[in-house]
Amino acid sequence: MWDQVLAQAEFAYNDSPNHSTGFSPFQILYGMHPHRVHELRDLGLQERWSVDREDFANIMQDLHKHVKMKIRDSGIKYK
C-alpha cells in the first residue's frame, strides 16, 4: 500500500516550504518549483525563453545566501 503513494509523498515533501528556510527543497536545489501535471500539457507554439546562465548562477547564489541566513537565524532562535 505505502509503495503506491511513496512518489506522491516525496513530491509533496520536496514541494513544501521548509519552516526554517521558507523555501521548498526542490526550489533551493533547482531555483524553481517542480512541474505539475497541468504544466505538462501541450502549450502549442508559445514563445519560450530561459535566463542566461550567468543570471541563473547569480539568482541561485542569492537564493542560497538567503537560505543560509534563514537557517542561521532559525538556529539562533531555537537556542
C-alpha positions as CSV (number, residue, x, y, z in Angstrom):
1,M,0.0,0.0,0.0
2,W,2.6,2.6,1.0
3,D,4.7,1.9,-2.1
4,Q,1.8,3.2,-4.2
5,V,1.8,6.6,-2.6
6,L,5.6,7.0,-1.9
7,A,6.2,9.0,-5.1
8,Q,3.3,11.4,-4.2
9,A,4.6,11.8,-0.7
10,E,8.1,12.5,-1.9
11,F,6.7,15.1,-4.4
12,A,4.7,16.7,-1.6
13,Y,7.7,16.9,0.7
14,N,10.0,18.3,-1.9
15,D,7.5,20.9,-3.0
16,S,6.6,22.1,0.6
17,P,8.3,25.1,2.0
18,N,10.5,24.4,5.0
19,H,9.7,26.3,8.1
20,S,13.3,27.4,8.7
21,T,14.2,28.4,5.2
22,G,10.9,29.5,3.7
23,F,11.7,27.6,0.5
24,S,11.0,24.0,-0.7
25,P,13.9,21.6,-1.0
26,F,13.3,21.5,-4.8
27,Q,13.3,25.3,-5.1
28,I,16.6,25.5,-3.2
29,L,18.2,22.9,-5.4
30,Y,16.8,24.0,-8.8
31,G,15.7,27.6,-8.3
32,M,12.1,26.9,-9.3
33,H,9.1,24.8,-8.2
34,P,8.7,21.4,-9.8
35,H,6.4,21.0,-12.8
36,R,2.9,19.7,-12.0
37,V,0.8,17.6,-14.3
38,H,-1.2,20.6,-15.6
39,E,2.1,22.2,-16.7
40,L,2.9,19.3,-18.9
41,R,0.0,19.8,-21.2
42,D,0.7,20.9,-24.8
43,L,1.0,24.7,-24.9
44,G,1.2,25.0,-28.6
45,L,3.8,27.2,-30.2
46,Q,4.1,29.8,-27.5
47,E,7.4,31.6,-27.2
48,R,9.7,30.2,-24.5
49,W,12.8,31.8,-23.0
50,S,15.3,30.9,-20.4
51,V,17.6,33.0,-18.3
52,D,21.2,33.5,-19.2
53,R,23.5,31.1,-17.3
54,E,25.2,33.9,-15.5
55,D,21.9,35.4,-14.4
56,F,20.8,31.9,-13.3
57,A,24.0,31.5,-11.3
58,N,23.5,34.9,-9.6
59,I,19.9,34.0,-8.8
60,M,21.0,30.7,-7.3
61,Q,23.8,32.3,-5.3
62,D,21.4,34.9,-3.9
63,L,18.9,32.2,-3.0
64,H,21.5,30.1,-1.2
65,K,22.8,33.1,0.7
66,H,19.2,33.9,1.8
67,V,18.6,30.2,2.8
68,K,21.9,30.2,4.8
69,M,20.8,33.3,6.7
70,K,17.4,31.9,7.4
71,I,18.9,28.7,8.7
72,R,21.4,30.6,10.9
73,D,18.6,32.8,12.2
74,S,16.4,29.8,13.0
75,G,19.3,28.2,14.8
76,I,19.8,31.3,16.9
77,K,16.1,31.5,17.6
78,Y,15.9,27.9,18.8
79,K,19.0,28.1,21.1
